[in-house]
Amino acid sequence: MDSGDTAWVLMSAALVMLMTPGLAFFYGGMVRSRGVLNMLMMSLGSMGVVGVLWVLYGYSAAFGSDLGGLGLLGSPLEFFGLGGLLGADQLSGTVPTPAFAAFQAMFAILTVALISGAIADRARFGPWLLFGGLWATLVYFPVAHWVFAFDETDAAGHVTAPGGWIANRLAAIDFAGGTAVHINAGAAALALVLVLGKRTGWPRDMGKPHSLPLVVLGAGLLWFGWFGFNAGSALAAGSTAAVAFVNTLVATSAAMLGWMLTERLRDGHATTLGAASGVIAGLVAITPACSSVTPLGAIVIGGIAGIVCAPAVGLKYRLGYDDSLDVVGVHLVGGLVGTLLVGLFASGAAPAGVNGLFYGGGLDQLWRQAVGAVAVFAYSFVLSLMIAWLVQKTIGFRSGVENELEGIDETEHAETAYHFGDGHASSRRSPVHTAGLGRELEGNNA
Amino acid sequence: MKLVTAIVQPSRLESLKEALGKLGVLGMTVSQAQGYGRQKGHKEFYRGTEYEIDFLDKIRVEVLVDESGVDRVVDGIVEAGRTGRVGDGKVWVTTVDTVVRVRTGETDVEAL
């Protein structure tokens, strides 16, 4: 065990954890004020459901012994409840396995939360939690195994325990989750939108973002946490982490400039929402690539991501799907951009050490990247369609039109976000409490 | 007795208050308003999607004045409220039958 590495991985886990409430603010600011709490709650709900499932069987399904050597799924019950990982001898590389498990838990939570941006203002909260649990189980945990579970080898390089097929057999590079997190969440978002349908009145009446300062706050927290996401994925406090850190910084800066430039040329103004969106597009695109490109390569990847994602968010109007907060336009498209550009910009000088097309490596890495991206997209899209359809047909996923118009905060959570002045509300104890109080009084009299 | 009502840009409220104070106006009522005139509103862009914003934020100022002071008050408001750009607003004058001060029961000019 290396205490420096352990400190870095634990710290990174905490950084990644902050991304989920950061995402909640990023999304929350973009909806109307009558739906901001529901937006926050869908992210918080992911932390609840996925956090628990991860400890029960998620970690095991992603990182347990590969079932049948096929690279498709880990043994779900091998580490059930993580109770077998508590000893000081339980190590993943140079860090205690629970540190690694905690770090990876944050990825699972964030990925589910990312999807929620597509279904703003129209999903019932309970069914969302059910969807999140089923989706994590059937989609995220297996895909995390494909992408993040590496073969264990002995000193001679022979495989002693096989890992996931994308990471090992295909050898596609996805350092921190361009496929497993972003293409995965983006594909699920697209499927969910097709099942739930458009918001009432969309696209004529969709409401302006109610608080751009919240959006920027969220984007800032995401960028900050993303250093743990990417540099923490090195799983060691060393040069790989440092390179990933620098690339995460500069790709994001370039993407922000790229998005703002696109807007300035197209609409005449560089906007706050555009800058914040460019930040996210850059972070998404550099995620798979951050250890396999040089900082100059990172700038180019980020710049392209900003320039490509800015118009991509308009696709929904052309194709007629209501991806409310552009999970497809930013995460699916950004994830594809980053994953595929690894095949072009990967450099032997970077820690991942393969040469892409532009560094004399030919098309070899590019087709590996493409196969990984398409496989994750197809699997996630089909399974997500089925799960969403199942939830819709059984307990009902979509909230009613009346609720949508009244505001989903009030109808789903019995709360409103903003209170100006004292208003004219009189408070009353809820029936649950008054019933309890009545019984107490009766008891005292008797 | 006249009621002078002015719809002006929110940014002009402070100078308008100052100008009316110098003219000896003792009180006024200010409320937030939204509206548009001939030029309509403006456009905003969110992720490239264009939004037409029809109703713009304005301030509505109401001042009760004695008939003899009406012209000076209207001129003062126009001068203080003007930015020279589209959307500076309007001022209009209506006749008021009676004014009563609630606390004392005084009426008309005594109530101002």
Interface residues (C-beta under 8 A of the other chain):
Chain A: M206 K208 P209 E263 R266 D267 H269 T271 L273 G274 S277 A310 P311 V313 G314 Y317 D326
Chain B: E44 F45 Y46 R47 G48 T49 E50 Y51
